[in-house]
Structure formats: C-alpha cells, structure tokens
Amino acid sequence: MNQEQRPRILIVDDEESMREFLSIMLHSDGYQVDAVGDGQQAVERLRSCAYDLIISDIKMPRMTGFELLAHVRQRFPETAMIMITAFSTTEEAVEAMKNGAYDYIIKPFKNDEIRLVVQNALERRSLRRENQELKKELGKRYSFCSLIGKSKGMQEVYNLIEKVAASKANVMIFGESGTGKELVARAIHYNSDRRDKPIVPINCGAIPENLLESELFGHEKGSFTGAVQQKAGLFEVANGGTLFLDEIGELPPMMQVKLLRVLQEREFRRVGGTKDVKVDVRIVTATNRDLAEAVAKGTFREDLYYRLNVICVTLPPLRDRRGDIPLLIEHFFEKLSGRKDMKIEEKALRRLLDYHWPGNIRELENVIERCVVLGPAEELTVDCLPAHLRYDSPVVSGALTQIPDAGLDLDAYLGGIEKDILLRTLEKTGGVRKKAAELLGITFRSIRYRLAKYGIDADGEEE
C-alpha cells in the first residue's frame, strides 16, 4: 500500500504524552498520523486535510471533544470518530454514541484495545464508502440516460422513463425477446425515490406453478412437505422497493387472482399463514405477448391487465432502430474486450446493418462476443461473423401480417427466407452441407444447387 492509500488519522488531545504515544503506535502500524492539542486546532487542520478517523479527548480547552464531534458530523459525515477520556460516566458514553461517535474508550487503555477499535472503525468506514460507491455505480449503470441508442424510438423511451420513474404508478413494458425489458425496469427503479431499496426480478414463466405462490408470498413452517422453516416471499424482500415480474403473460389463472388482491389491498398471506402481511411495493411487469389479445381470449384477467398496465413502455425491436447498431457495437466491444479504440470493417458493418436481428440486442451482443473471441484483436472483420451474417441477404422481418399497398415481389421475398434458413442451418452444422441437407430434409444435390443459386460457399465434401 503506497503512502496515499494508507488511512489518515488525526489525534486530538491536550496531553502531549498521549499525543506522542498514540502517534508512535499508530504510525508503526502503518497509518498516516497527525496530532494537535485541542479541538480548535483540529478544526483548522480539517480545513486543509481530509481524515479517515479522528481520535479525540473529551475534556480539552477552547473546544471540547463533544463540540468537535458535532462539527465533524456536520461538515465531514464520512469521517469516523473515537472519543477517549479519563473521567468516564455512563451519561458521557451514551451522549458520545448518540451523537455519532464510533466508540468510547476510557483511559488508561491497553494497546491492543485501541488498535482493535481503530481497525474496526476504519473497516466500517471503508465498507460504508464501498456501499455508497456501489449504489452510485448501480444508479449510473441503470440510469435512463445510459441506455444505448439515439434513435427517435429510444428517445421517446428515455423521455417516458424519466416521467414514469418519479411516479408510483405500475408500469408494463412491452417488447420482443432480447430488447432490454429488464434494463428498462431497472432504469425506472434507480431513477425513482425507491432507489435505496431493492429491485427484485422474477420470471413468471420459469417457476413451476406449484412453487410460484410460495416464491412470491413466502410460506409458514410446516405449511407443506419440505417447509422446515418460515420463508419470506419476494413481495416481502421487495418491500419499499420494486418487484419486476417478467413474462407476466405466463402467470397462471389462480396466481392472477392472488396478485390482483395484493394490488388492491397491499397485503397478502404467506402459504399456510393466517395473518395478513402489509407491503409497499411498486410493480413493474414485462411481456413479449399481446396481453390485450390474451384478455380477449379469456386467458388473462381483464381487471388485472388494467391494474398492471397503468403506464405502458413499448421497446422498439432492433430492426426498427438500425441507426443505433453502430453505437451498440461500440458499447459491446468495449464491455467485452475492455478496449475503446474499436475498428470495424466496412463490409462487416454493412452485414450487421442489413441483418434483421430476430434475437434483438441480446443476439447482437452474442455476435460481438464471438468476434472478440475469434477475430483479430485490432478490428472487427466479416470473417469473424457467424455464417448467416457473412453473406449478403435481403432483410426479412419475419412472416407478413398483411400485404403492402405497393405490392410484393413474392419470388424475392421467399428467396430471402430460403437463403436465411440455409445460412442458419449451415452455421448449425459448421458449414457441412451434407448434415445441413439432412436437417432440412432435402438431398445433397438439392442443397448444393440452392447454395450455388445464392452464391453461398460451404465445406466442399462430396455426396
């Protein structure tokens, strides 16, 4: 540990012998140590130097230790303070601790005693600082302004998040898989007044129905086989904060009823319990399904839908915000490689811009990770892209929901779909045409003809 990293301690005592004793001992323990004779001198020193810890006598001329403690707590709240005195009373000890002192030590004291108290005080300060830095970093990481994208669609999302975060309203996030719904949920939470409380995510489609109630609401000891002790549910864990219910469209009908009651009453009962547990939780949900259609079909409760969908945030798919792709590439490259000076081959960028990204941002991140691992260190090239991205391919947005007013080139559209399927199959088989033909249920001669039609190269094994 260099000189600057060592904790700095200020000793304040009107007895010169005590100042010298503590200075020599703590300096030998590796600390940076300064010493002054009274509280007024300490105030002067604090104007020009920051200290991690102050060890102060209580009874001193000009300014007492308690007066110094009040000054430090007001001006330098992160600085820990230990009070020492030769005239101990219970009232003094209580007053010192109540006013923010870390500890209270009576003279004479043992060397090991003061060493241990100093060590613990500095460790506690360090943990508190790390916790504050972590909260600050989390807030920065998930703040709405750090979401990647400058497209019009994303700017609208940012503006909505900024307005929504300050309210208590429930929010429903719509978006295809991989568009970043959980990131938006966290941005809402960390920009709200609930940021100091937890955000607790749960995927409603990933937990078996028979376990979901216990997961959400907890259970009492002995309420079912295996319930050996009382367990708090995620609603309790998120109390005061935010509960993020991902894939809310997968919530079973019985759980929809129970969730509706919690939203209405702000209370619930643990599995096997008889007492109501009150909670203050903001609900943010997400889905890639059309819940309005599910309501019309009767598979999702209409009253619950309107309770959850007070404010709707819709995330655009990546194919509708292609202008953000270069920014996202740069972000993922730096995140995965630690380098900011990323270069990308123009041909590779064109492939990435032309692709339709059915897996959205998550798929793009996977592609960039592959390039970081397999490609040259100094540039992202077309050769490091997956097989289905190494060749020109018309943009195919998936199945048509309606015929465009301007009409449709059916051969070109179907050809695009066929080429995309061929490329994806080749990627799955490592470029081996024979295996690809087997997966697609066609002959080797047929796949060879189709690949030649689109100018696609693959392994040259013969039939």
N, C-alpha and C positions, 0 to 999 in steps of 0.2 A: 504494500500500500504506500503510495507516494505521500509527500508532505501535505498536498492539498486535499487528499482523500481522508486523512486522519481526522476523527472527530475533534472539534474545538470546544474547550471547556473554560469557563470563567469562574474564578474563585473570588468570593466577596466576603471578607472578614476583617474586623478591626484589630485582630491579634496577628502580629507579624509572624510569630512562631507557627500558628495554624496555617497561615498562607503558605509559608515556606514548606511545611511538612506535606500538605496536600499537593503542592506544585511538584515537589520532587517525586513523590509516589506516583502520581498520575502521569507525569512525563515519562517515568521509567516504564510505565505500562503502555506507552506508545501514543498517548494523546498529545494534542497541542494544548498548552495550558497558559493562561494569563491570570494575573491576580491583582486585585485592587483592595483598598482599605475600607470603603463604605459604599452604600447604595448610590450616592450621588456620583461618585467616580464610575460606578458600573453603568449608570445611565449615559455618561459621557462616552464611555468605551463602546456601548451598543450603537451609538450613532455612526461609528466608523467601521465596526466589525460585527459579523454575524456569528452567533454561537449556537452549538447544538445543545449544550447543557450549561446551566448556572448552578453552582453550589454556594448558597448564601447563609450567613449567620442571621439570626433574627434580631437580636438587640445590638444596634450599631448607632453611632452618632449621625446627625444630619438627615439620614433616611433609614428607616428600619427595614428589615427583611420583608415584612408584610407589605410595606409601601412599594418596595422594589418588585415584589411578586405581582402586585396589581398593575404596575407599569408594564412589566413583561407580558402578562396575559393580554393586555390591551394592544400593545404595539407589536409584540413578537409571539403570537399564539403557538407557533410551531416549536419554540424553544422550551425544552424540558427544564424543570427547576426542582432542586432538592434543598430543603431547609434543615439547618443544623442549629442546635442551641445547647447551652449548659444549664438552662433554667427551664426544665420541662414541666408543662402542665397539660392535662387532658384537653382543656379548652383550646390551648395553642395548637395542639396536634390536629384537632378537629377543624379549627379555622384554617390552618395551612392546607389541609386536604380539600376542604370545601371550596377554597379559593383557587384551586388548580395546581397545587404543588404535586409533583410525582410522589415524593416520600418525605418523611420527617425523621431525622436522626438525632439522638441525644449524645452529647459529649459526656465522658470520653467514649469513643467507639473503637472497635477493632478494625485493623487494616482490611481484613477480608470482608468485613461487613460493608464498609464504604465502597470497596471495589465491586462487590456484587450489586449494590444498589445503583452505582454508576453504570455498570454494564447493562443491567435490566432497563434503566431509564433510556439509554441510548438505543437499545434494541427496539423498545416500544416506539420511540420517535421514528426510527428507520422504517418500521412496519407501517406506521401511520402515513409516512411520506410515500411509501410504495403503493399503499392503498389509494391515496389521492391521485398519484400518477396513473395508476391503472384505471380509475374512474374517468380521469381526464382523457386517457387514450381511447377507452371504450366510447366515450362521448364523441371524440373526433372521428373514430373509425365508422361509427354508425350515424353520424350527423347527416341530415338530408343533403347538405351541400357536397358531401364526399361521394355520393353515388355517382357512378361513371356515366357520362352522356350529356351532350349539349343539344340534342335534337329537340324539336318542338314538343314531341310527346313526353320526353323526360322532363323538360322544363315545366310542363303542366303538372307532372307528378311531384316535382320538388315544391312547387307553389302550394299544392294541395296538402302535402305532408306538413309544411310549415304552419298552415292554418289549423289542420286537424290536431297536431301534437298538443297545442295549448288547451284543447277542449277535453271533456270527459267522455265524449261520445264513443260508442262502439264503432269499429271500423272493419269493413270487409274488403279484402284485397283479391281482385280477380287477375288471373294471368296464366299463361301456358306454363307447363313444367319447365323449370330452368330459367325463368325470367327474373328471379330475385325477390320473391314474395317475402321470405323471412328477413331479408336485408331491409326491406321497407318497413316491416313490423318493428324491427329493432331501431330504425331511424325515428319512427314515431315515438317509441318509448323513451329513447335517450334525449329527445328534444322536448319531452313533457316534464311536468313537475313531479313525476314518479321516477325520474332517472336514478335516484339514490336507492330505490327499491328494486327487487329482481324482476326480470322478464323471464317467464317460464314457458318454453315451447313444448308442444306435444303434437304428434302426428296421429290424428284420429283414425287413420286407416291402417296404422302399423301395429295397433294393440288389439288383441282378441277381445270380442265383445264382453266375455265373462270377466275380464280383468279391467276393463276400461272404467267402470264405476269406481272401483277401489283406487285406481290410479288418479282419478280426478278428485274424488271426495274423501279418500282415506278409509280406514276401517278400524273397528274396535277389536281388542284382543278377544280371540275365541269366536269371532263372527263367522268364520268358515275354516275349513281344514287348512292348516298352514299359517293361520293368523295368530302367531305366537305372541305378538305384542301390538299395541296401538300404533297405527301409522298415519301420519299426516298426508293428506292428498295434495295435488298440485294447486288446488284453489287456495289452500292454507299457505303453501310455500310462496305463492304469488301475492299474498295479502299486502295491500298497499301499492302493489306494482301492476304488472301487465301479464295476462295469460294469453299466449299465442296459440290458437287452435288451428293447426294446419290441416288441409284436406277436410274441412268441416262437412263437405258433402258426403263423406263416408260415415258420418255419425249415425249409429243405429237408432231406429224409431224410439225405443224406450229411453235411450240416453238423451234424445232430443227433448223429451218431456221433462226429464230431470234438469237439464241445462236451462230450459225455459223458466222453471221455478226459481233457480238460482238468480237468473237475470231479473226476475220480478221481485223477489223477496230479499235478495242479497244475503241469503243464508242457505244452509244445507245441513244434511245429517250424514255422518260417516256411515259406511256399511255396518249394520249391526248396532248402530247407535240410537239413542232416544233423545238426545239433546241437539238443539239447533246451534250451528256454528256460524257466526256472522263474519262476513268478509267484505273488504273494499277492494275490488279487482276490476281493472279495465280489460275488456275483451276485444282482442284483435283476431280476426279469422282470415283464412285464405283458402282459395279453391281454384281449380282449373276446370271445374264443371259449370254448366249453365244451371244455376240453382233455381232460377225463375222457371225453367222447364221442369226441373225436379218437383217444384211446388205444384205446377200444373198437373203433373202425373201422380201426385199424392205421395211421393217418396220422401219429401221433405216438408216439415210443418210450415205453413204459411206464417203463423204468428211468430215462430222462432226466426224465420227468414227476415222479417221486418224488424225484429228486435236487434238482430246482428248487423243488418245492412243499413245502419243509420247513415253512415258515410261510406261511399264506395270509391276505392282507388283502383283504377284499371291500368295494368302494366302492359305497354306495347310489346309485341314479340320482336325479336332481334331483326327479323326480315323487314320490319316496318321502320327500323331506325338504323339503316345501313351506314349512315354518316357517323354513327358512334363506334363502329367497328375498329377503326384505327386507334381511337382512344382506349378502347378496351384491350386491344392487343398490347399496346404500350404498358397499360396497367398490369396485365397478367405477366408480361415478360419481366417487368421489374419485380413483381411479387414472387415469381417462381425462380428467377435467376439472381436477383439482387442487383441487377445492372440497370442503369437508366439510359445508357447510350445504345439502345437497341436499333439495329438497321433491319429493314425488311426488303427483300427483293420485290421489284415492281410486279413481276409475274405472280409471285406468291400472294401479294396483297390483292391482286385482281381476282384470284381464285377465291380468296376469303370473302371478298365483297360480293361476288356473284352467287355464292352458295346460299341455300335457303334456310339453313340452321333450324331444323326441326327440334333440336335439343336446346336451342336458345343460348344464353350466356354460359350456362354450365358446359354445353358442348364445345363452345369456343375456348373456354379455359382448358378443357381436356386436350384440345388440338394444340394450343400454345405450349402446354406442358410437354406434349410429345416432341414438339420442335426444340424445346430447351434441352431435352434429354438426348435426342438423336441427331439434331442438326449441328452445324458449325457454331462455335462459340460467339463469333462476331456478327452473324447475320442470320435472319430467318429466311430460308430459301424454300422454293417449291418442292425440292427433293425430300424435305423432312416432313411434308404434309402427308396425311393418310391418303390411300389410293384413290378414294372417291373425290378427293379435292385436287388431285394432281392434273386433272384434265378439264378442258372447257366443258361446261354443262349448262344448258339453259336453266334459269331459275324456275323451280317447280314448287309451288306453295302448298302442295297437298291436293286433296280431292276438291273439285269445283263444287261450290254450293249453288251457283247459278251461272248461266251462260252470259258472258259480257255483251253489252248492247252492240259493240263493234264487231261481234262475231268471234270465232275461234279457229285457229289453224289446228285441226284435230291431229293431223299426222305429226306436226312439230311438238304438240303437247304430249301425245302418247310416246313419241320418241324420247322426249326429255325424261319421262317417267321410267321408260325402259333403260335408258343409259344410267340413270341414277341407281336403279336396282342392280344392274350389272356391276357398277363400281363398288357398291356396298358389299355385294357378295364376294367380289374379288378381295376386298380388304379383309373379310372374314376368313377367307381361305389362304391368305398370304400370297395372293396372286396366282394360285394354282387353278388353271382353267378347268381341269377335269373334275376337281372337287366342287368348283362353282357350278358346273353343269349338273352335277348330281343334286346339289342343294335346290337348284331351280327346276329340276325335273325335265331337263332338256338334254339332247345328245351333245357330245363333244363337238361334232361338226357344226351343230346349230349355234353353240356359244361362240365358236371360232368365227363364224360368219357374222354374228351380231357384233362382236368386238371389233372386227375389221370395219364394219359399217360405220362405227363411231370413232374409228382411229385410236382404239384403246390397245395399248401394249400390255402383255402379261407374260408369265413364265411360258417358255416355249416347249413344253412337253408335248409329245405326240400321242395320238389316240391309241 
